[in-house]
Every structure is written in structure tokens, then in C-alpha cells.
Amino acid sequence: MQRQAVLREKLQTRGAQLTAQRAAVYDYLSGVKHHPTAEEVFLAVKPNLPRISLATVYKNLEALVKCGAVSKLTYGDASARYDIRTDHHYHTRCLECGKIWDLDAQEDSALLTQIKPQAGFEVKDYRLELLGYCRECRR
């Protein structure tokens, strides 16, 4: 219940409300280890919310991204996946099925501290992804 109170507060700071649909989308994302697409979220919440549409899921995911409760992972092919974690962390991505998981590894900021002096570059955000094949796709 505390998680929903935090979510409600984040939404309210952006002028949005915690609806049953937003709560269902957020709860689903909180309970999965991979980072699903909007379509996967839709299929997962539809049994409990039979009147929900894919467009509503997209709108609610965007509202959760805007309030900082969820991260949106985008790629050059216009696909997007959603992550309940909003902190900086690493990912693994399967080149076959496209699923993405959090990688439990300690972040090393040595690279970030080297970039600025070398290029006069100010890092605002970053993402590290390890690409390969998941256990299921290697079979």
C-alpha cells in the first residue's frame, strides 16, 4: 500500500490522479523481472480490467513515465519497453526475443569521470546494455 501512496504523490505533483488502470499497470510492472512492451502490459492487465484498451495502457504508461515512476527504454526501431526502476542501472537484452532484464552488477563510474576531461563533455544521462541471447533463445 505504501508503494501506491508514493505513486499517488508522484502523479499528483504532475497534476494526474491514481486511477485503477494506472495502479494495475504499475502493479504489473512492479511484479515482473523483465521489461515488457505496452502490448505485453495490456495482455497482462486485461483479464482484471476487461474494458481497458491498448491506447489506455499506452496513455497510462506515458503518465507513469512523465511523473518519474517508470522508465521508458527506447530503441532505433521505434520499440519501447518499460522499467519500474528509475535509477541508473545496467541491462541485458536478448537479440532474439528482445526481452530486457536488469543486470545485478555494481555500477562503475570510472568511465563517466574519464569522459568529461577527454572531450569536455557533460554527461546528463547514460545507459549500458549487454547484448546477447537469453537462456530460452539459446536452446
N, CA and C atoms as an extended XYZ file, in Angstrom:
417
Properties=species:S:1:pos:R:3:atomname:S:1:resname:S:1:resid:I:1 pbc="F F F"
N         0.821       -1.200        0.000 N   MET     1
C         0.000        0.000        0.000 CA  MET     1
C         0.863        1.260        0.000 C   MET     1
N         2.022        1.189        0.660 N   GLN     2
C         2.920        2.338        0.698 CA  GLN     2
C         3.395        2.683       -0.709 C   GLN     2
N         3.614        1.661       -1.525 N   ARG     3
C         4.058        1.884       -2.902 CA  ARG     3
C         3.028        2.707       -3.668 C   ARG     3
N         1.747        2.406       -3.472 N   GLN     4
C         0.706        3.173       -4.161 CA  GLN     4
C         0.605        4.597       -3.627 C   GLN     4
N         0.911        4.802       -2.358 N   ALA     5
C         0.900        6.162       -1.801 CA  ALA     5
C         2.005        6.997       -2.438 C   ALA     5
N         3.170        6.394       -2.627 N   VAL     6
C         4.280        7.091       -3.293 CA  VAL     6
C         3.901        7.397       -4.736 C   VAL     6
N         3.294        6.419       -5.406 N   LEU     7
C         2.858        6.619       -6.792 CA  LEU     7
C         1.816        7.734       -6.870 C   LEU     7
N         0.854        7.718       -5.964 N   ARG     8
C        -0.189        8.757       -5.947 CA  ARG     8
C         0.441       10.147       -5.807 C   ARG     8
N         1.420       10.266       -4.924 N   GLU     9
C         2.092       11.554       -4.712 CA  GLU     9
C         2.845       11.998       -5.966 C   GLU     9
N         3.544       11.072       -6.613 N   LYS    10
C         4.274       11.417       -7.843 CA  LYS    10
C         3.320       11.888       -8.930 C   LYS    10
N         2.195       11.207       -9.065 N   LEU    11
C         1.209       11.593      -10.076 CA  LEU    11
C         0.614       12.963       -9.756 C   LEU    11
N         0.293       13.192       -8.495 N   GLN    12
C        -0.332       14.459       -8.110 CA  GLN    12
C         0.591       15.646       -8.342 C   GLN    12
N         1.899       15.453       -8.196 N   THR    13
C         2.824       16.559       -8.465 CA  THR    13
C         2.807       16.943       -9.936 C   THR    13
N         2.357       16.046      -10.795 N   ARG    14
C         2.237       16.326      -12.231 CA  ARG    14
C         0.792       16.618      -12.624 C   ARG    14
N        -0.085       16.756      -11.647 N   GLY    15
C        -1.477       17.079      -11.929 CA  GLY    15
C        -2.294       15.900      -12.414 C   GLY    15
N        -1.850       14.693      -12.111 N   ALA    16
C        -2.559       13.484      -12.544 CA  ALA    16
C        -3.066       12.725      -11.317 C   ALA    16
N        -4.010       11.839      -11.552 N   GLN    17
C        -4.609       11.048      -10.480 CA  GLN    17
C        -4.196        9.582      -10.594 C   GLN    17
N        -4.275        8.879       -9.470 N   LEU    18
C        -4.045        7.436       -9.471 CA  LEU    18
C        -5.370        6.753       -9.770 C   LEU    18
N        -5.491        6.233      -10.982 N   THR    19
C        -6.703        5.536      -11.401 CA  THR    19
C        -6.497        4.031      -11.242 C   THR    19
N        -7.576        3.284      -11.356 N   ALA    20
C        -7.483        1.821      -11.279 CA  ALA    20
C        -6.590        1.285      -12.392 C   ALA    20
N        -6.688        1.890      -13.586 N   GLN    21
C        -5.864        1.452      -14.711 CA  GLN    21
C        -4.382        1.718      -14.443 C   GLN    21
N        -4.059        2.904      -13.950 N   ARG    22
C        -2.654        3.235      -13.658 CA  ARG    22
C        -2.105        2.324      -12.562 C   ARG    22
N        -2.915        2.077      -11.554 N   ALA    23
C        -2.479        1.194      -10.471 CA  ALA    23
C        -2.220       -0.212      -11.000 C   ALA    23
N        -3.083       -0.708      -11.882 N   ALA    24
C        -2.908       -2.053      -12.437 CA  ALA    24
C        -1.646       -2.144      -13.286 C   ALA    24
N        -1.401       -1.132      -14.102 N   VAL    25
C        -0.198       -1.099      -14.946 CA  VAL    25
C         1.042       -1.055      -14.062 C   VAL    25
N         1.030       -0.195      -13.063 N   TYR    26
C         2.175       -0.052      -12.158 CA  TYR    26
C         2.413       -1.344      -11.374 C   TYR    26
N         1.349       -1.947      -10.875 N   ASP    27
C         1.479       -3.197      -10.122 CA  ASP    27
C         2.053       -4.306      -10.993 C   ASP    27
N         1.613       -4.374      -12.250 N   TYR    28
C         2.161       -5.393      -13.148 CA  TYR    28
C         3.656       -5.170      -13.349 C   TYR    28
N         4.052       -3.937      -13.641 N   LEU    29
C         5.472       -3.638      -13.846 CA  LEU    29
C         6.286       -3.943      -12.590 C   LEU    29
N         5.696       -3.731      -11.429 N   SER    30
C         6.394       -3.998      -10.170 CA  SER    30
C         6.619       -5.486       -9.939 C   SER    30
N         5.814       -6.308      -10.581 N   GLY    31
C         5.873       -7.742      -10.320 CA  GLY    31
C         6.610       -8.579      -11.342 C   GLY    31
N         7.140       -7.964      -12.396 N   VAL    32
C         7.850       -8.749      -13.419 CA  VAL    32
C         9.338       -8.424      -13.389 C   VAL    32
N        10.143       -9.400      -13.781 N   LYS    33
C        11.596       -9.198      -13.788 CA  LYS    33
C        12.093       -8.624      -15.108 C   LYS    33
N        11.376       -8.880      -16.202 N   HIS    34
C        11.791       -8.327      -17.498 CA  HIS    34
C        11.098       -6.980      -17.707 C   HIS    34
N        11.415       -6.332      -18.793 N   HIS    35
C        10.856       -5.019      -19.092 CA  HIS    35
C         9.916       -5.156      -20.288 C   HIS    35
N         8.617       -5.211      -20.020 N   PRO    36
C         7.648       -5.515      -21.067 CA  PRO    36
C         7.340       -4.343      -21.995 C   PRO    36
N         6.780       -4.695      -23.142 N   THR    37
C         6.251       -3.705      -24.077 CA  THR    37
C         4.859       -3.299      -23.593 C   THR    37
N         4.314       -2.259      -24.184 N   ALA    38
C         2.946       -1.841      -23.851 CA  ALA    38
C         1.956       -2.957      -24.170 C   ALA    38
N         2.203       -3.671      -25.257 N   GLU    39
C         1.314       -4.768      -25.638 CA  GLU    39
C         1.328       -5.872      -24.586 C   GLU    39
N         2.507       -6.183      -24.052 N   GLU    40
C         2.603       -7.205      -23.006 CA  GLU    40
C         1.882       -6.756      -21.741 C   GLU    40
N         2.016       -5.481      -21.398 N   VAL    41
C         1.316       -4.940      -20.232 CA  VAL    41
C        -0.189       -5.046      -20.458 C   VAL    41
N        -0.632       -4.659      -21.641 N   PHE    42
C        -2.055       -4.723      -21.988 CA  PHE    42
C        -2.608       -6.139      -21.805 C   PHE    42
N        -1.916       -7.130      -22.356 N   LEU    43
C        -2.381       -8.517      -22.256 CA  LEU    43
C        -2.396       -9.006      -20.810 C   LEU    43
N        -1.489       -8.495      -19.997 N   ALA    44
C        -1.416       -8.923      -18.600 CA  ALA    44
C        -2.517       -8.314      -17.734 C   ALA    44
N        -2.873       -7.055      -17.973 N   VAL    45
C        -3.868       -6.396      -17.115 CA  VAL    45
C        -5.300       -6.579      -17.615 C   VAL    45
N        -5.463       -6.933      -18.871 N   LYS    46
C        -6.800       -7.060      -19.458 CA  LYS    46
C        -7.707       -8.059      -18.726 C   LYS    46
N        -7.220       -9.209      -18.276 N   PRO    47
C        -8.126      -10.122      -17.563 CA  PRO    47
C        -8.788       -9.496      -16.331 C   PRO    47
N        -8.085       -8.610      -15.641 N   ASN    48
C        -8.661       -7.950      -14.462 CA  ASN    48
C        -9.400       -6.663      -14.800 C   ASN    48
N        -9.088       -6.088      -15.962 N   LEU    49
C        -9.744       -4.859      -16.426 CA  LEU    49
C       -10.228       -5.090      -17.860 C   LEU    49
N       -11.296       -5.855      -18.047 N   PRO    50
C       -11.710       -6.252      -19.399 CA  PRO    50
C       -12.057       -5.096      -20.332 C   PRO    50
N       -12.378       -3.932      -19.781 N   ARG    51
C       -12.753       -2.795      -20.634 CA  ARG    51
C       -11.560       -1.920      -21.025 C   ARG    51
N       -10.372       -2.240      -20.531 N   ILE    52
C        -9.198       -1.428      -20.836 CA  ILE    52
C        -8.778       -1.644      -22.288 C   ILE    52
N        -8.298       -0.592      -22.926 N   SER    53
C        -7.834       -0.685      -24.316 CA  SER    53
C        -6.318       -0.541      -24.354 C   SER    53
N        -5.737       -0.932      -25.475 N   LEU    54
C        -4.300       -0.772      -25.658 CA  LEU    54
C        -3.927        0.712      -25.604 C   LEU    54
N        -4.758        1.568      -26.180 N   ALA    55
C        -4.495        3.013      -26.150 CA  ALA    55
C        -4.458        3.535      -24.713 C   ALA    55
N        -5.338        3.032      -23.873 N   THR    56
C        -5.350        3.436      -22.465 CA  THR    56
C        -4.078        2.990      -21.761 C   THR    56
N        -3.602        1.794      -22.084 N   VAL    57
C        -2.349        1.311      -21.496 CA  VAL    57
C        -1.205        2.224      -21.909 C   VAL    57
N        -1.137        2.566      -23.208 N   TYR    58
C        -0.094        3.490      -23.676 CA  TYR    58
C        -0.156        4.822      -22.926 C   TYR    58
N        -1.358        5.376      -22.795 N   LYS    59
C        -1.518        6.668      -22.114 CA  LYS    59
C        -1.093        6.583      -20.652 C   LYS    59
N        -1.446        5.492      -19.999 N   ASN    60
C        -1.079        5.333      -18.598 CA  ASN    60
C         0.409        5.097      -18.422 C   ASN    60
N         1.026        4.366      -19.329 N   LEU    61
C         2.479        4.191      -19.273 CA  LEU    61
C         3.182        5.537      -19.433 C   LEU    61
N         2.711        6.351      -20.366 N   GLU    62
C         3.314        7.676      -20.565 CA  GLU    62
C         3.126        8.563      -19.338 C   GLU    62
N         1.966        8.476      -18.688 N   ALA    63
C         1.735        9.251      -17.462 CA  ALA    63
C         2.697        8.806      -16.360 C   ALA    63
N         2.951        7.508      -16.275 N   LEU    64
C         3.879        6.987      -15.272 CA  LEU    64
C         5.314        7.402      -15.574 C   LEU    64
N         5.656        7.464      -16.859 N   VAL    65
C         6.991        7.931      -17.252 CA  VAL    65
C         7.141        9.413      -16.905 C   VAL    65
N         6.141       10.218      -17.254 N   LYS    66
C         6.210       11.668      -17.013 CA  LYS    66
C         6.333       12.018      -15.541 C   LYS    66
N         5.717       11.230      -14.675 N   CYS    67
C         5.792       11.539      -13.241 CA  CYS    67
C         7.024       10.919      -12.590 C   CYS    67
N         7.818       10.180      -13.357 N   GLY    68
C         9.059        9.623      -12.829 CA  GLY    68
C         8.915        8.306      -12.104 C   GLY    68
N         7.771        7.649      -12.246 N   ALA    69
C         7.551        6.374      -11.565 CA  ALA    69
C         8.066        5.186      -12.368 C   ALA    69
N         8.244        5.373      -13.678 N   VAL    70
C         8.643        4.302      -14.593 CA  VAL    70
C         9.632        4.877      -15.597 C   VAL    70
N        10.554        4.042      -16.054 N   SER    71
C        11.484        4.443      -17.118 CA  SER    71
C        11.034        3.828      -18.436 C   SER    71
N        11.234        4.576      -19.506 N   LYS    72
C        10.908        4.091      -20.848 CA  LYS    72
C        12.221        3.840      -21.581 C   LYS    72
N        12.393        2.624      -22.055 N   LEU    73
C        13.591        2.243      -22.799 CA  LEU    73
C        13.228        2.210      -24.273 C   LEU    73
N        13.852        3.068      -25.057 N   THR    74
C        13.536        3.142      -26.485 CA  THR    74
C        14.727        2.703      -27.313 C   THR    74
N        14.426        2.287      -28.531 N   TYR    75
C        15.446        1.782      -29.448 CA  TYR    75
C        15.220        2.366      -30.828 C   TYR    75
N        16.196        2.225      -31.695 N   GLY    76
C        16.129        2.790      -33.035 CA  GLY    76
C        14.992        2.256      -33.883 C   GLY    76
N        14.441        1.109      -33.507 N   ASP    77
C        13.358        0.523      -34.300 CA  ASP    77
C        11.981        0.993      -33.830 C   ASP    77
N        11.937        2.027      -33.020 N   ALA    78
C        10.696        2.634      -32.512 CA  ALA    78
C         9.996        1.774      -31.467 C   ALA    78
N        10.623        0.694      -31.029 N   SER    79
C        10.022       -0.111      -29.973 CA  SER    79
C        10.318        0.540      -28.624 C   SER    79
N         9.492        0.241      -27.658 N   ALA    80
C         9.706        0.754      -26.305 CA  ALA    80
C         9.372       -0.340      -25.307 C   ALA    80
N        10.140       -0.359      -24.250 N   ARG    81
C         9.893       -1.262      -23.133 CA  ARG    81
C         9.902       -0.420      -21.871 C   ARG    81
N         9.281       -0.936      -20.829 N   TYR    82
C         9.087       -0.145      -19.622 CA  TYR    82
C         9.717       -0.831      -18.413 C   TYR    82
N        10.341       -0.017      -17.572 N   ASP    83
C        11.118       -0.491      -16.438 CA  ASP    83
C        10.627        0.209      -15.175 C   ASP    83
N        10.341       -0.560      -14.152 N   ILE    84
C         9.884        0.008      -12.890 CA  ILE    84
C        11.009        0.755      -12.176 C   ILE    84
N        12.242        0.391      -12.487 N   ARG    85
C        13.378        1.068      -11.852 CA  ARG    85
C        13.694        2.350      -12.610 C   ARG    85
N        13.865        3.429      -11.871 N   THR    86
C        14.180        4.714      -12.494 CA  THR    86
C        15.597        5.172      -12.169 C   THR    86
N        16.317        4.382      -11.382 N   ASP    87
C        17.705        4.718      -11.064 CA  ASP    87
C        18.612        4.241      -12.207 C   ASP    87
N        19.857        4.685      -12.194 N   HIS    88
C        20.807        4.218      -13.202 CA  HIS    88
C        21.191        2.784      -12.873 C   HIS    88
N        21.036        1.909      -13.839 N   HIS    89
C        21.425        0.518      -13.678 CA  HIS    89
C        21.641       -0.089      -15.057 C   HIS    89
N        22.241       -1.256      -15.079 N   TYR    90
C        22.586       -1.900      -16.342 CA  TYR    90
C        21.504       -2.898      -16.753 C   TYR    90
N        21.502       -3.207      -18.050 N   HIS    91
C        20.537       -4.154      -18.605 CA  HIS    91
C        21.225       -5.205      -19.464 C   HIS    91
N        20.547       -6.333      -19.601 N   THR    92
C        20.905       -7.320      -20.618 CA  THR    92
C        19.721       -7.379      -21.572 C   THR    92
N        20.005       -7.508      -22.864 N   ARG    93
C        18.932       -7.559      -23.867 CA  ARG    93
C        19.186       -8.720      -24.807 C   ARG    93
N        18.167       -9.559      -24.993 N   CYS    94
C        18.267      -10.704      -25.891 CA  CYS    94
C        18.069      -10.239      -27.331 C   CYS    94
N        19.010      -10.595      -28.178 N   LEU    95
C        18.948      -10.209      -29.592 CA  LEU    95
C        17.907      -11.006      -30.368 C   LEU    95
N        17.459      -12.122      -29.808 N   GLU    96
C        16.468      -12.961      -30.489 CA  GLU    96
C        15.040      -12.547      -30.133 C   GLU    96
N        14.699      -12.577      -28.845 N   CYS    97
C        13.317      -12.301      -28.428 CA  CYS    97
C        13.095      -10.840      -28.036 C   CYS    97
N        14.174      -10.095      -27.807 N   GLY    98
C        14.062       -8.676      -27.476 CA  GLY    98
C        13.800       -8.363      -26.020 C   GLY    98
N        13.650       -9.385      -25.176 N   LYS    99
C        13.387       -9.123      -23.764 CA  LYS    99
C        14.594       -8.470      -23.105 C   LYS    99
N        14.298       -7.671      -22.090 N   ILE   100
C        15.327       -6.927      -21.368 CA  ILE   100
C        15.174       -7.219      -19.880 C   ILE   100
N        16.311       -7.423      -19.225 N   TRP   101
C        16.331       -7.664      -17.786 CA  TRP   101
C        17.331       -6.732      -17.133 C   TRP   101
N        17.102       -6.456      -15.842 N   ASP   102
C        18.095       -5.716      -15.067 CA  ASP   102
C        19.280       -6.632      -14.822 C   ASP   102
N        20.460       -6.067      -14.870 N   LEU   103
C        21.681       -6.806      -14.581 CA  LEU   103
C        22.127       -6.414      -13.182 C   LEU   103
N        22.221       -7.392      -12.311 N   ASP   104
C        22.677       -7.120      -10.951 CA  ASP   104
C        24.190       -7.018      -10.951 C   ASP   104
N        24.676       -5.826      -11.158 N   ALA   105
C        26.111       -5.561      -11.169 CA  ALA   105
C        26.336       -4.192      -10.559 C   ALA   105
N        27.446       -4.048       -9.902 N   GLN   106
C        27.769       -2.761       -9.299 CA  GLN   106
C        28.196       -1.793      -10.394 C   GLN   106
N        27.599       -0.614      -10.379 N   GLU   107
C        27.956        0.386      -11.383 CA  GLU   107
C        29.348        0.931      -11.108 C   GLU   107
N        30.104        1.126      -12.165 N   ASP   108
C        31.446        1.691      -12.060 CA  ASP   108
C        31.432        3.026      -12.781 C   ASP   108
N        31.599        4.091      -12.034 N   SER   109
C        31.531        5.420      -12.633 CA  SER   109
C        32.875        5.887      -13.178 C   SER   109
N        33.893        5.023      -13.183 N   ALA   110
C        35.213        5.421      -13.679 CA  ALA   110
C        35.132        5.902      -15.123 C   ALA   110
N        34.348        5.239      -15.936 N   LEU   111
C        34.198        5.646      -17.332 CA  LEU   111
C        33.620        7.056      -17.420 C   LEU   111
N        32.608        7.339      -16.613 N   LEU   112
C        31.976        8.658      -16.652 CA  LEU   112
C        32.945        9.757      -16.250 C   LEU   112
N        33.800        9.483      -15.280 N   THR   113
C        34.755       10.511      -14.858 CA  THR   113
C        35.845       10.721      -15.899 C   THR   113
N        36.091        9.739      -16.754 N   GLN   114
C        37.094        9.872      -17.810 CA  GLN   114
C        36.566       10.636      -19.016 C   GLN   114
N        35.280       10.576      -19.260 N   ILE   115
C        34.696       11.191      -20.457 CA  ILE   115
C        34.812       12.709      -20.424 C   ILE   115
N        34.461       13.322      -19.325 N   LYS   116
C        34.428       14.783      -19.251 CA  LYS   116
C        35.786       15.427      -19.539 C   LYS   116
N        36.862       15.010      -18.882 N   PRO   117
C        38.142       15.671      -19.180 CA  PRO   117
C        38.619       15.438      -20.610 C   PRO   117
N        38.336       14.277      -21.167 N   GLN   118
C        38.829       13.957      -22.503 CA  GLN   118
C        38.110       14.734      -23.586 C   GLN   118
N        36.823       14.914      -23.429 N   ALA   119
C        36.052       15.512      -24.513 CA  ALA   119
C        35.380       16.822      -24.122 C   ALA   119
N        35.565       17.266      -22.887 N   GLY   120
C        34.850       18.457      -22.451 CA  GLY   120
C        33.353       18.217      -22.477 C   GLY   120
N        32.956       16.996      -22.209 N   PHE   121
C        31.578       16.550      -22.361 CA  PHE   121
C        30.919       16.436      -20.999 C   PHE   121
N        29.737       17.021      -20.853 N   GLU   122
C        28.985       16.918      -19.608 CA  GLU   122
C        27.924       15.831      -19.756 C   GLU   122
N        28.065       14.763      -19.005 N   VAL   123
C        27.139       13.631      -19.066 CA  VAL   123
C        25.869       13.978      -18.299 C   VAL   123
N        24.723       13.869      -18.955 N   LYS   124
C        23.424       14.115      -18.327 CA  LYS   124
C        22.685       12.815      -18.035 C   LYS   124
N        22.915       11.817      -18.850 N   ASP   125
C        22.241       10.536      -18.685 CA  ASP   125
C        23.060        9.486      -19.412 C   ASP   125
N        22.885        8.257      -19.051 N   TYR   126
C        23.581        7.183      -19.752 CA  TYR   126
C        22.812        5.881      -19.604 C   TYR   126
N        23.166        4.931      -20.460 N   ARG   127
C        22.534        3.618      -20.438 CA  ARG   127
C        23.558        2.600      -20.915 C   ARG   127
N        23.718        1.532      -20.168 N   LEU   128
C        24.611        0.454      -20.566 CA  LEU   128
C        23.786       -0.807      -20.720 C   LEU   128
N        23.944       -1.444      -21.868 N   GLU   129
C        23.205       -2.656      -22.174 CA  GLU   129
C        24.160       -3.701      -22.707 C   GLU   129
N        24.044       -4.899      -22.187 N   LEU   130
C        24.820       -6.014      -22.701 CA  LEU   130
C        23.909       -6.811      -23.622 C   LEU   130
N        24.347       -7.025      -24.848 N   LEU   131
C        23.541       -7.710      -25.856 CA  LEU   131
C        24.002       -9.149      -25.997 C   LEU   131
N        23.048      -10.054      -26.131 N   GLY   132
C        23.368      -11.467      -26.288 CA  GLY   132
C        22.094      -12.260      -26.460 C   GLY   132
N        22.124      -13.523      -26.039 N   TYR   133
C        20.975      -14.411      -26.190 CA  TYR   133
C        20.590      -14.989      -24.833 C   TYR   133
N        19.308      -14.911      -24.502 N   CYS   134
C        18.825      -15.412      -23.219 CA  CYS   134
C        18.830      -16.943      -23.217 C   CYS   134
N        18.628      -17.491      -22.042 N   ARG   135
C        18.644      -18.942      -21.860 CA  ARG   135
C        17.635      -19.642      -22.773 C   ARG   135
N        16.421      -19.102      -22.869 N   GLU   136
C        15.381      -19.741      -23.684 CA  GLU   136
C        15.730      -19.719      -25.168 C   GLU   136
N        16.290      -18.625      -25.643 N   CYS   137
C        16.600      -18.494      -27.074 CA  CYS   137
C        17.858      -19.267      -27.470 C   CYS   137
N        18.699      -19.596      -26.510 N   ARG   138
C        19.902      -20.381      -26.813 CA  ARG   138
C        19.593      -21.854      -26.980 C   ARG   138
N        18.418      -22.299      -26.582 N   ARG   139
C        18.055      -23.730      -26.663 CA  ARG   139
C        17.854      -24.166      -28.071 C   ARG   139
